[in-house]
Amino acid sequence: MDIPCETHDYFSVLRRVPVCIVLCCGIFICLPHAMRAYAAESLRPPLIPQPREFEPRSDISLASGASILVPGRDADDRFAAADLAQTLRERGIRISERAAAAHIYLLRDTQIAAKRLLHEEDLSLGTAAQPEGYVVLTAHHTVYIIGHTAEGVFYGAQTLKQLIAQGSGGDPVVKGCRIRDWPAMRYRGVDDDLSRGPIPTLDFQKQQIRTFAAYKINVYSPYFENTMQYASNPLPGLPGGSISAADARALVAYARPYHITIIPEQEAFGHLHHVLTWQQYAALGEMPAGSVLAPGQPGSLELITQWFSELASIYPAPFLHIGADETFQLGQGQTSSEVKQRGLGAVYIDFLTQIHQALAPLHRRLLFWGDIAMNDPALVPKLPHDMIAVAWEYNPQPKGFHRWLDPYTKAGLETWVAPGVNNWNRLWPNYDDGLRNIQGFIADGQKAGSTGALNTVWNDDGEGLFLEDWYGILFGAAASWQPGITDITRFQQDYGAVFHGDTTGKIDEAQRALIAAHDLLRQAGLEDARDAWFWLDPWDNNGSGNADTNGSGHSNGSGEGQRVAAKIRPVSAQLRLDAERALTLVAQARAASPSLREQDALDAIDLGARRIDFLAFKFQTADQIAAGYRAVYNEQHDPEGRKHISRDLNDLAGNNGLCEDLRDGFSYLRLRYSDLWLKENRPYWLENVTARYDQAIQLWMRRGQMIAAAHQQWSQQHTLPTPEEIGIPSEPNGNGSPKESTY
C-alpha cells in the first residue's frame, strides 16, 4: 500500500497548535490541578495498556476519512502507517487525501516539526521514555504520533487504534487527547506451550504476533520439549506435530516489523520424556524412559549444543531459553551417587554452568527457569552472572513474591518474572486467580528490578485453546507496560470495548460470570472448573476411568465421580445459571453489534461457558437417571406405580430421554471444540481429545441401551434388572455420600 507522504503543508498546521487546548467552554483549564487530574481520569477512554499521562481534548471526526503521512519516509514508520491504515479500513474509515479528512502524522522527535510541536506543548521524550515511548496529540483536525524510535512510533499508532470510537452523531472519531507514555518493563512477553498437544498453524501464529504487538507485547517465546524440528536430531519432532525450521524463519521475519523478538525455549535438562523414549537417546536419561537428562553423560551436552546451535541460526534474538525447571528425577538414577556426595543443588547448578560454557560460542544470553536453584540460595552466586533467572509462580500470593526473586537479586543476577493465565487443565481459565497472580507478581518484579515478564500459557492435559487465553494475555500486557500495581477492575471495564469493540459492557459481564462459576466450585470444595470433572463418570464407584471398559454400563472408576458429584450437587443450579448468563451476554453483545472484533475469541467464550454448563448438567442428569430408575424399580410391585413404568423408562432412555441428552450434549460439544481447535491448530493431537468425547458418548449410549433393554424386559416379563445391574451406584444419603442399597 502506498501511504501518502508530504501531501499537506504540515508545518503550517503545526504552527497553529495552541499551547493549551480549552475543553468544555474553558472550564477544564480553570480547575485546580487535583480536580483537573480527577476530571481527566473520568474522561479517559478504554485503553489497554493505560498510558502514564493522559489529558482529554476535543474529539476529531473521521467521517470524511483520514490521511496518514510519514514525512521521514522511514521504512519501519511506513510499516506502522500501513498497519494503522489497515485497521482504519477494517473499521470502515476511508484512507483519503481530501482536505476534509483528518490528518495523522507519524513523526520522530528528532524532526524539526516534532521538535517545534513538543516545545509548544512543553513535552519531551526523556531518556527513560526514548527507547519505546511515544506522544499522541490531537489538535485542529490533526493527530500527531511522535516517537524517538521506530518502536515508539509503532506503539503510538497502536494506542491511536484504541482511541477510535463512535461519536455522538454515529460517525467515527478519534478521542481527543494529549498522551505521553512509555513502558515500565523492557521485555513484555508471552511464553506459549507448544509441547503438550496443540501445535498452532503458521497463520494463527501470525495472528498472535499482530495481536501481541497491538497491546505492546514485544516478546514471544514458544516452548519446545520435542516439538521443534532439528536437522541434527530429526526423530523427536514428529512431522505434522512440530514446528519446522522454515515456518520458524517465516515467523521471525513476520514478527520483526511488529517489533516482536521471538525467544525459543528448548528444554535442556528436564521435561524431555518424549525425547528420551527414543532408543537413540535412552542412554542420556537419568532414569529409563524418564524425563531428565543425566548431567554425567557426555552425550547430554552434545545434544544440547546441537539443538541450540540450530536454534541460534533460526532465531536471531539476543536470548535463548534453556528451561531447566522441575528436574525432579535428578539424583534418582545415573547421578544418584554424585547427588548423595555433593548435594542436589551443586549437581544442578554445575550442569547449568556447563550448558552455559557449551553455548558460549553462540553469543546469546541464557534464560532459565528459577524454581530449582532458588532452593539452594547459597549456591546461586556460583551461576554465571550473565544468565537471567526467570522466576515463576502461578498462584496469587497475598504476602508477595519476593522469595521467588530474592535469591537471584541478592546474587546480582538479572531476573524476569513469569506469572500465568491459569488456563491449564481447566474448561475455561480461572481468571480470578490468573489476574491476581499476574498483577502481584509483575508489580513485585518491577519493585525488585526485574527487566522482563513472561506471561505463561500451559497445556498440561493437551486440551487448552489459546483463543480462550486473550483475557489473561492482555492483562499481562497491561501489567508489564504500566508501572506499579495494575488495576484489575479498570481492566475488566475496558477489555470488551478495546478487544472486541463491544460498547454494551456485556462481554465484560460474561467474563465476570465465568469467574463467578470458578469461585462457586471453589466454595463447594473443588479447586475450580477442571477438565477432570468434565470427563468424570458421575456414577464412578470403584475403579479408575471415566467410562466402563467391559460394555456393561458399570463404571470402573476410583469413586472420584461420586465424590465430585456430592460437592457439585448443592451448587449445580447456580453453576449453570452463571455459565448460561455468560452465553446469553455474549449472544446479546453479538446481536447488538454484528461487527464485533475477534469473533473466534468470542466463540471460545461461548465454548467455555457451554462446557461449564454441561459439566453441571451432566451431574444433574446422571442423578435424575439414577433416581428415576430406582423409583421405577421400587414401583414394579405397586399396582398404581406399574401403570406408568413404561412411560418413565422411556423418559430415561428413548426419544428425548435423559441418556440421549447426555449423548447429544457430548456430541455437540465435540463438534464445537473440534471446529475451534482447527481455527488455531494443526490436526495433530486433536483426536486424543475427541477420543474422550467419543468415549463419553459411547458410555451414555450403552447405558441408554441397557435401560431400553430393561424396558423391553418389563414389556415381556414384567420384571426389571436391579439398579446395580444397570450400573447405577448406591443412593446418596442426606450428605450426598453413597449409602448401601436397600434393593
C-alpha positions in Angstrom: 0.0 0.0 0.0 1.3 3.5 -0.8 0.9 5.7 2.2 0.8 9.4 1.1 3.7 11.5 2.2 4.2 15.3 2.3 0.8 15.9 0.6 -0.1 18.6 3.1 1.7 21.6 4.5 2.0 20.0 7.9 4.5 22.7 9.1 1.8 25.3 8.8 -0.6 23.1 10.7 1.9 22.6 13.5 2.3 26.3 13.8 -1.4 26.7 14.6 -1.3 24.3 17.6 -2.0 26.2 20.8 -0.1 25.6 23.9 -3.3 24.7 25.8 -6.5 23.3 24.4 -9.5 24.6 26.2 -12.2 22.0 26.8 -15.8 22.4 27.8 -16.0 26.1 27.3 -12.8 26.8 29.2 -13.9 25.0 32.4 -11.3 22.3 32.3 -8.3 24.6 32.2 -9.6 26.6 35.1 -9.9 23.7 37.5 -7.3 23.3 40.3 -4.6 20.7 39.5 -6.1 17.8 41.6 -9.6 18.4 40.2 -8.2 18.6 36.6 -6.4 15.2 37.2 -9.6 13.7 38.5 -11.6 15.1 35.6 -9.0 13.8 33.1 -9.2 10.3 34.6 -13.0 10.3 34.4 -12.8 11.2 30.7 -10.0 8.7 29.9 -11.3 6.2 27.3 -10.9 2.5 27.5 -7.2 1.7 26.7 -5.0 -1.4 27.2 -2.4 -0.7 28.5 -3.4 2.6 30.1 -0.9 5.4 29.3 1.1 7.1 32.0 -0.1 10.6 31.2 -3.4 11.4 29.7 -5.3 14.7 29.2 -8.6 14.8 27.3 -9.2 17.1 24.3 -11.8 17.7 21.7 -12.6 14.7 19.5 -11.6 14.6 15.9 -14.1 13.4 13.3 -13.2 10.7 10.9 -16.4 10.9 8.9 -14.6 12.3 5.8 -11.7 9.8 6.2 -8.1 10.1 7.2 -4.8 10.7 5.6 -1.7 9.1 7.1 1.6 10.9 6.5 5.2 9.8 7.2 7.4 12.8 6.4 10.6 11.0 7.4 9.9 8.1 5.0 11.5 5.6 7.4 10.7 2.0 6.4 9.6 1.0 9.9 7.4 4.1 10.3 5.8 3.4 6.9 5.0 -0.1 8.1 3.4 1.4 11.2 1.4 3.7 8.9 0.3 0.8 6.7 -0.7 -1.3 9.7 -2.7 1.7 11.0 -4.3 2.2 7.6 -5.4 -1.4 7.6 -7.1 -1.0 10.9 -8.9 2.2 9.8 -10.2 0.4 6.7 -11.4 -2.6 8.9 -13.4 0.0 10.9 -15.0 1.4 7.8 -12.8 4.6 7.7 -11.6 5.7 4.3 -8.0 6.5 3.7 -8.3 9.8 1.9 -6.2 12.8 0.9 -9.2 15.1 0.8 -8.9 18.4 2.6 -11.8 17.5 4.9 -10.1 14.3 6.0 -8.4 14.1 9.4 -4.6 14.1 9.1 -2.4 11.7 11.0 1.3 12.4 11.2 3.9 9.8 12.2 7.0 11.7 13.3 10.3 11.2 15.0 11.2 13.6 17.9 14.4 14.5 16.0 12.5 16.1 13.1 12.1 19.8 13.1 8.3 19.7 13.0 8.1 17.3 16.0 10.6 19.4 18.0 8.5 22.5 17.4 5.3 20.7 18.4 6.9 19.2 21.6 8.2 22.6 22.5 4.9 24.3 22.1 3.3 21.6 24.2 6.1 21.7 26.8 6.7 18.0 26.3 9.7 15.8 25.8 10.6 12.2 25.4 13.3 12.0 28.0 16.0 9.3 28.4 13.6 6.9 30.2 10.9 7.2 27.6 13.1 7.2 24.4 13.5 3.5 23.7 9.8 2.8 23.3 8.0 5.8 24.5 5.7 8.0 22.4 3.5 11.0 22.4 0.0 11.3 20.9 -1.5 14.7 20.4 -4.7 15.9 18.8 -5.4 19.4 17.6 -7.2 21.2 14.7 -8.4 18.1 12.9 -5.0 16.5 13.2 -3.4 13.7 15.1 0.4 13.7 15.8 2.2 10.5 16.8 5.8 11.2 17.9 8.4 8.7 19.0 12.2 8.7 19.3 12.5 5.2 17.8 10.6 3.0 15.4 9.1 1.2 18.4 7.8 4.4 19.9 6.1 5.5 16.7 4.6 2.0 16.3 3.3 1.9 19.8 1.8 5.4 19.5 0.0 4.1 16.4 -1.3 1.1 18.4 -2.7 3.5 21.0 -4.4 5.6 18.3 -6.2 2.5 17.1 -7.8 2.2 20.5 -8.8 5.9 20.5 -11.1 5.3 17.5 -14.7 5.3 18.8 -18.2 6.2 17.7 -19.0 9.8 18.2 -22.3 11.2 19.4 -23.6 11.5 15.9 -22.8 7.9 15.0 -19.7 8.8 12.9 -16.2 7.5 13.9 -14.0 9.9 15.8 -10.5 9.9 17.4 -10.9 10.6 21.1 -9.1 13.8 21.6 -6.1 13.5 23.9 -2.6 14.6 25.0 -0.7 11.4 25.8 2.8 10.7 26.9 3.7 7.1 27.6 6.5 4.6 28.0 6.8 1.1 29.4 7.7 0.1 32.9 9.5 -3.1 31.8 11.8 -3.6 28.8 10.7 -7.1 27.9 7.0 -7.9 27.9 6.3 -11.4 26.7 4.2 -14.5 26.4 5.5 -18.0 26.9 3.4 -20.3 24.8 3.4 -24.1 25.4 3.8 -25.9 22.1 4.7 -29.3 23.6 1.6 -30.8 25.3 -0.9 -31.1 22.5 -1.9 -28.0 20.4 0.6 -27.1 17.7 -0.6 -23.8 16.1 -0.6 -23.2 12.4 1.7 -20.5 11.0 -1.3 -18.4 10.1 -2.5 -18.5 13.7 0.9 -17.6 15.0 1.0 -14.6 12.7 -2.4 -13.6 14.1 -0.9 -13.9 17.6 2.0 -11.7 16.6 -0.3 -9.0 15.3 -2.4 -9.1 18.4 0.6 -9.2 20.8 2.0 -6.1 19.1 -1.3 -4.2 19.2 -1.0 -4.4 23.0 2.7 -3.6 23.2 3.9 -7.1 23.9 7.4 -7.4 22.4 8.5 -11.0 23.2 7.0 -14.3 22.1 8.6 -17.4 23.5 7.5 -20.7 22.0 8.1 -23.6 24.4 9.6 -26.8 23.0 10.3 -30.2 24.5 10.2 -32.3 21.4 8.2 -30.2 19.0 10.9 -28.2 17.2 12.3 -29.9 14.1 16.1 -30.3 14.2 18.1 -31.4 11.2 20.8 -32.8 13.6 18.2 -34.7 15.6 15.1 -35.3 13.4 13.4 -38.2 15.3 11.6 -36.4 18.2 10.0 -33.7 16.1 7.1 -35.5 14.6 6.0 -34.4 11.1 2.7 -32.6 11.4 3.2 -32.4 15.1 6.1 -29.9 15.4 7.4 -26.6 14.1 9.6 -26.7 11.0 12.7 -24.6 10.6 11.0 -23.0 7.5 7.9 -22.0 9.5 10.1 -20.7 12.3 12.1 -18.5 10.0 8.9 -17.2 8.3 7.5 -16.3 11.7 10.7 -14.5 12.7 10.6 -12.4 9.5 6.9 -11.7 10.1 7.4 -10.6 13.7 10.3 -8.2 13.0 8.4 -5.1 11.7 5.9 -5.7 14.6 8.9 -5.2 17.0 8.5 -8.6 18.5 11.5 -10.7 19.4 11.0 -14.5 19.3 12.9 -16.2 22.0 12.8 -20.0 21.6 12.7 -22.1 24.7 14.1 -25.6 24.3 14.1 -27.7 27.5 17.7 -28.6 28.1 17.5 -30.6 31.3 14.1 -31.8 32.4 10.7 -32.2 30.6 12.3 -34.4 27.9 10.4 -37.6 28.2 9.3 -37.5 24.5 12.9 -37.3 23.5 14.3 -39.9 25.9 11.7 -42.6 24.8 13.6 -42.9 21.5 16.2 -45.7 21.8 18.8 -43.4 20.3 18.7 -41.1 23.4 17.9 -43.7 26.0 21.4 -43.7 27.5 21.2 -40.0 28.1 18.3 -40.3 30.6 18.7 -40.0 34.3 16.2 -42.9 34.5 14.9 -45.3 31.9 12.0 -43.7 29.9 12.3 -40.7 32.3 12.2 -37.0 31.6 15.6 -35.7 32.8 19.0 -35.7 31.0 21.8 -37.1 33.0 24.5 -34.4 33.6 27.3 -37.0 33.7 26.6 -38.3 30.2 28.9 -36.5 27.6 26.2 -37.0 25.0 23.8 -34.8 27.0 25.9 -31.6 26.4 26.5 -32.7 22.8 22.7 -33.0 22.2 22.1 -29.6 23.9 24.8 -27.9 21.8 23.3 -29.4 18.6 19.8 -28.2 19.4 20.8 -24.6 20.4 23.2 -24.2 17.5 20.3 -24.8 15.2 18.0 -22.5 17.2 20.6 -19.7 17.1 20.7 -20.0 13.3 17.0 -19.7 13.0 16.1 -17.2 15.8 18.3 -14.1 15.8 17.2 -12.9 19.2 19.9 -12.0 21.8 18.4 -14.6 24.1 17.9 -18.4 24.3 15.8 -20.0 26.9 17.2 -23.4 28.3 14.2 -24.2 30.6 15.7 -26.4 33.3 12.7 -26.5 35.6 11.2 -29.4 37.6 14.1 -31.7 37.3 12.6 -33.9 40.0 14.3 -37.2 38.8 17.8 -35.7 39.2 19.7 -37.9 41.7 17.3 -40.9 41.3 19.3 -42.7 38.6 22.6 -42.1 36.9 23.6 -39.2 39.2 22.5 -40.9 42.4 25.9 -41.3 44.0 27.1 -37.9 42.9 24.0 -36.2 44.4 24.4 -38.1 47.6 28.0 -37.0 47.8 27.8 -33.4 46.6 24.1 -32.4 47.1 21.3 -31.9 44.6 21.8 -28.1 44.2 25.5 -28.5 43.5 24.9 -31.0 40.7 22.1 -29.0 39.2 24.0 -25.7 39.2 27.2 -27.3 37.9 25.2 -28.6 34.9 23.7 -25.2 34.2 27.2 -23.8 34.2 28.4 -26.5 31.8 25.5 -25.7 29.5 26.4 -22.0 29.7 30.0 -22.8 28.7 29.0 -25.1 25.9 26.7 -22.5 24.4 29.1 -19.5 24.9 30.2 -19.6 21.2 26.6 -18.7 20.2 26.9 -15.3 22.0 23.4 -15.4 23.4 22.3 -14.6 26.9 20.6 -17.7 28.5 17.3 -17.6 30.4 16.5 -20.4 32.8 13.5 -21.2 35.0 14.3 -20.2 38.6 12.5 -22.8 40.6 15.3 -25.3 41.3 18.2 -23.1 42.0 16.2 -20.9 44.4 16.1 -23.9 46.8 19.8 -23.6 47.3 20.3 -19.8 47.6 23.8 -20.2 48.9 24.9 -21.7 45.6 23.1 -19.2 43.3 26.1 -16.8 43.2 28.1 -19.6 41.5 25.9 -19.3 38.4 27.3 -17.3 35.5 26.2 -13.7 36.2 25.1 -13.1 32.6 22.4 -15.7 32.9 18.8 -14.5 33.5 16.7 -16.2 36.1 13.0 -16.4 35.2 11.2 -16.8 38.5 7.8 -18.5 38.1 4.8 -18.9 40.4 1.2 -19.2 39.2 -1.0 -18.6 42.2 -1.8 -15.3 44.0 0.4 -14.6 46.9 -1.0 -12.2 49.5 2.4 -11.9 51.2 4.1 -11.1 47.9 6.5 -12.9 45.5 9.8 -11.7 47.0 11.0 -15.2 48.0 11.0 -16.3 44.3 13.2 -13.3 43.4 15.4 -12.6 46.4 18.0 -15.4 45.8 18.8 -14.0 42.4 18.6 -10.3 43.1 20.9 -10.7 46.1 23.3 -12.7 43.9 23.3 -9.9 41.4 21.6 -11.9 38.6 19.1 -10.2 36.3 15.5 -11.5 36.7 12.3 -11.8 34.7 9.0 -12.8 36.3 6.7 -15.5 34.9 3.1 -15.4 36.1 0.4 -17.5 34.4 -3.1 -17.1 32.9 -4.3 -20.2 34.9 -5.7 -21.9 31.8 -4.2 -25.3 32.2 -6.4 -28.3 33.0 -9.5 -26.0 33.0 -12.7 -25.8 31.0 -12.1 -22.0 31.0 -9.2 -20.2 32.5 -9.5 -19.3 36.2 -9.2 -15.5 35.7 -9.7 -14.6 39.3 -6.5 -16.5 40.3 -4.8 -15.6 37.0 -5.3 -11.8 37.1 -4.4 -11.5 40.7 -1.3 -13.7 40.1 -0.2 -11.5 37.1 -1.0 -8.3 39.0 1.0 -9.2 42.1 4.0 -10.9 40.5 4.7 -8.3 37.9 4.3 -5.5 40.4 6.7 -7.2 42.8 9.1 -7.8 39.8 9.1 -4.2 39.0 10.0 -3.3 42.6 12.8 -5.9 42.5 14.2 -4.5 39.3 13.1 -7.4 37.0 13.6 -6.3 33.4 11.1 -8.6 31.9 7.8 -10.5 32.3 6.9 -13.8 30.5 3.2 -14.4 31.0 2.7 -18.1 30.6 0.2 -20.4 28.8 0.4 -24.1 29.6 -1.5 -27.0 28.1 -0.8 -29.7 30.6 -3.6 -32.1 29.6 -3.4 -31.2 25.9 -6.9 -29.6 25.8 -6.1 -25.9 26.0 -7.1 -23.5 23.3 -5.1 -20.2 23.0 -8.3 -18.4 21.9 -9.5 -18.8 25.5 -6.5 -17.0 26.9 -6.7 -13.5 25.5 -8.2 -12.0 28.7 -5.2 -13.0 30.7 -2.7 -12.2 27.9 -4.0 -8.7 27.6 -3.9 -8.1 31.3 -0.3 -9.3 31.3 0.4 -6.8 28.6 -1.1 -4.0 30.7 0.7 -5.1 33.9 4.1 -5.2 32.3 3.8 -1.9 30.5 2.1 0.1 33.3 4.2 1.0 36.4 3.2 -0.4 39.8 0.0 -2.3 40.5 -2.3 -2.6 37.6 -6.0 -2.0 38.4 -7.9 -5.2 37.7 -11.3 -3.5 37.9 -10.3 -0.9 35.4 -9.0 -3.6 33.0 -12.3 -5.6 33.4 -14.2 -2.5 32.4 -12.1 -1.8 29.4 -11.5 -5.2 27.9 -14.7 -5.8 26.0 -14.6 -2.3 24.4 -10.9 -2.5 23.5 -10.5 -6.1 22.3 -14.0 -6.7 20.9 -15.4 -3.2 20.2 -18.3 -4.0 22.5 -20.0 -0.8 23.7 -22.7 -2.7 25.7 -20.4 -4.0 28.5 -21.9 -7.4 28.1 -18.6 -9.1 27.1 -17.1 -7.8 30.4 -20.1 -9.1 32.3 -19.7 -12.5 30.6 -16.1 -12.8 31.7 -17.2 -11.9 35.3 -19.9 -14.6 35.1 -17.3 -17.3 34.3 -15.1 -16.0 37.1 -18.1 -16.5 39.4 -18.6 -20.1 38.2 -15.0 -20.9 39.1 -15.5 -19.3 42.5 -18.7 -21.2 43.1 -16.9 -24.5 42.6 -14.1 -23.4 44.9 -16.7 -22.6 47.6 -18.1 -26.1 47.1 -14.8 -27.7 48.0 -13.5 -28.2 44.5 -10.5 -26.3 43.0 -12.4 -24.7 40.1 -13.9 -25.7 36.8 -11.4 -28.5 35.9 -11.3 -30.6 32.7 -11.1 -33.6 35.0 -14.6 -33.0 36.4 -15.9 -32.7 32.8 -14.7 -36.2 31.9 -15.6 -37.9 35.2 -18.3 -40.5 35.2 -20.8 -39.3 37.9 -21.6 -43.0 38.7 -17.9 -43.8 39.2 -17.7 -46.0 42.3 -14.8 -48.5 42.3 -12.1 -48.2 39.8 -10.3 -45.5 37.7 -11.7 -44.2 34.4 -14.5 -42.1 33.0 -16.3 -44.9 31.3 -16.9 -48.6 31.6 -14.4 -50.9 29.8 -16.5 -54.0 29.6 -19.6 -52.6 27.9 -21.8 -53.4 30.9 -22.6 -49.9 31.9 -20.7 -50.3 35.1 -18.1 -47.7 35.9 -14.5 -48.8 36.5 -13.5 -45.6 38.3 -12.0 -44.8 41.6 -15.1 -43.4 43.3 -14.0 -39.9 42.3 -17.1 -39.3 40.3 -19.4 -39.7 43.3 -17.1 -37.6 45.5 -17.2 -34.8 43.0 -20.9 -35.3 42.4 -21.5 -34.8 46.1 -19.8 -31.4 46.0 -21.3 -30.2 42.8 -24.9 -31.1 43.7 -25.5 -28.2 46.0 -24.2 -25.6 43.5 -25.1 -27.2 40.2 -28.1 -25.0 39.5 -26.3 -21.7 40.2 -23.2 -23.0 38.3 -25.4 -23.5 35.3 -27.0 -20.1 35.7 -23.6 -18.4 35.8 -22.5 -20.2 32.6 -25.8 -19.6 30.9 -25.6 -15.9 31.8 -22.3 -15.7 30.1 -23.7 -17.4 27.0 -26.7 -15.1 27.0 -24.5 -12.0 27.4 -22.2 -13.0 24.5 -25.2 -13.6 22.3 -26.7 -10.3 23.2 -23.5 -8.4 22.6 -23.2 -10.1 19.2 -26.8 -9.2 18.3 -26.3 -5.6 19.3 -23.2 -5.3 17.1 -22.7 -7.9 14.4 -19.3 -6.3 13.6 -17.7 -7.1 16.9 -14.0 -7.9 16.6 -12.1 -11.1 17.4 -15.1 -13.3 16.7 -13.1 -16.5 17.2 -12.2 -15.4 20.7 -16.0 -14.9 21.3 -16.6 -18.4 20.1 -14.0 -19.5 22.7 -16.0 -17.8 25.5 -19.1 -19.5 24.1 -17.4 -22.9 24.2 -16.0 -22.4 27.7 -19.4 -21.4 29.0 -21.1 -24.3 27.3 -18.6 -26.8 28.8 -19.1 -25.4 32.3 -22.9 -25.5 31.9 -22.7 -29.1 30.6 -20.4 -30.1 33.4 -23.2 -29.3 35.9 -25.9 -30.6 33.6 -24.1 -34.0 33.4 -24.1 -34.4 37.1 -27.7 -33.2 37.4 -28.9 -35.6 34.7 -26.9 -38.6 35.9 -28.6 -38.1 39.3 -32.0 -37.8 37.6 -31.4 -41.0 35.7 -30.3 -42.9 38.8 -33.2 -41.6 40.9 -35.7 -42.2 38.1 -34.6 -45.8 37.6 -34.6 -46.5 41.4 -38.1 -45.1 41.6 -39.3 -47.3 38.7 -37.6 -50.4 40.2 -39.3 -49.7 43.5 -42.7 -49.3 41.9 -42.8 -52.5 39.9 -44.8 -54.3 42.6 -47.1 -51.4 43.2 -50.4 -51.6 41.2 -50.6 -47.8 40.7 -46.9 -47.4 40.0 -46.9 -50.2 37.4 -49.2 -48.1 35.2 -46.6 -45.6 34.2 -43.4 -47.7 34.3 -43.1 -47.8 30.5 -43.5 -44.1 30.2 -41.0 -43.4 32.9 -38.4 -45.8 31.4 -38.9 -44.1 28.0 -38.1 -40.7 29.7 -34.8 -42.2 30.9 -33.8 -43.7 27.5 -35.8 -43.1 24.4 -36.7 -40.1 22.2 -35.7 -37.1 24.2 -34.6 -39.4 27.0 -32.1 -38.3 29.6 -29.4 -40.7 28.5 -29.8 -39.3 25.0 -29.5 -35.7 26.4 -26.0 -36.6 27.7 -25.1 -38.3 24.4 -26.3 -35.3 22.5 -24.5 -32.8 24.7 -21.1 -34.5 24.4 -21.7 -34.8 20.6 -22.4 -31.2 20.1 -19.5 -30.0 22.3 -17.2 -32.4 20.4 -18.2 -30.6 17.2 -17.8 -27.1 18.6 -14.4 -28.0 20.2 -13.0 -29.5 17.0 -14.1 -26.5 15.0 -12.4 -24.1 17.3 -9.3 -26.3 17.6 -8.8 -26.2 13.8 -9.1 -22.4 13.7 -5.8 -22.2 15.5 -4.1 -25.6 15.5 -2.9 -28.3 13.2 -4.9 -31.6 13.3 -2.1 -33.2 15.4 -3.3 -34.3 18.8 -6.9 -33.3 18.3 -8.0 -37.0 18.2 -6.6 -37.5 21.6 -9.2 -35.1 22.9 -12.1 -36.1 20.7 -11.5 -39.7 21.7 -12.6 -38.7 25.2 -15.8 -37.2 23.8 -16.3 -40.4 21.8 -15.8 -42.5 24.9 -18.3 -40.4 26.9 -20.8 -40.6 24.1 -20.5 -44.4 23.9 -20.9 -44.7 27.7 -24.3 -42.9 27.7 -25.4 -44.7 24.6 -24.6 -48.0 26.2 -26.4 -47.0 29.4 -29.4 -45.9 27.3 -29.4 -49.2 25.6 -29.3 -51.1 28.9 -32.3 -49.1 30.1 -34.0 -49.7 26.8 -33.3 -53.5 27.3 -34.8 -53.2 30.8 -37.9 -51.6 29.2 -38.2 -54.5 26.8 -37.8 -57.0 29.7 -40.6 -55.2 31.5 -42.8 -55.3 28.5 -42.2 -59.1 28.1 -41.7 -60.4 31.6 -42.9 -57.5 33.9 -39.6 -57.7 35.8 -36.7 -55.2 35.9 -32.9 -55.6 36.4 -31.6 -54.2 39.7 -30.1 -50.6 39.6 -26.7 -52.2 40.2 -27.1 -54.4 37.1 -27.7 -51.2 35.1 -24.6 -49.7 36.6 -26.3 -47.3 38.9 -24.4 -46.6 42.2 -25.8 -46.7 45.7 -28.3 -44.0 46.5 -26.7 -40.9 48.1 -27.6 -40.2 51.7 -28.6 -36.8 53.0 -24.9 -35.6 52.9 -24.6 -36.6 49.2 -22.4 -39.7 50.0 -23.3 -43.1 48.8 -25.3 -45.4 51.1 -25.9 -49.1 51.0 -28.5 -50.2 48.5 -31.8 -51.5 50.1 -32.9 -53.2 46.9 
